[in-house]
């Protein structure tokens, strides 16, 4: 299993000036509701294609965003 480092993703978005959940979701290519569930922790391990979109949208290396370990 893996976990998504949401704080790292949010920091990257904020550094780029993308601060609202709607703008972040638009950049990722998912709905605001989906992104909000991920940010709030209701979805600890999103689907692989969603993770790929998040990694691409935030511009961070994959290893900085996705961590191996348990997904409580």
HUVEN-V998514 format. One record per helix or strand of 3 or more residues. SS is the DSSP state (h for helix, s for strand). FROM is the first residue (numbers start at 0). TO is the last residue. If there is no record, write none. Layout:
BEGIN
ss: {SS	SS}
from: {FROM	FROM}
to: {TO	TO}
END
This chain:
BEGIN
ss: {s	h	h	h	h	h	s}
from: {1	5	20	31	47	61	65}
to: {3	14	27	39	57	64	67}
END
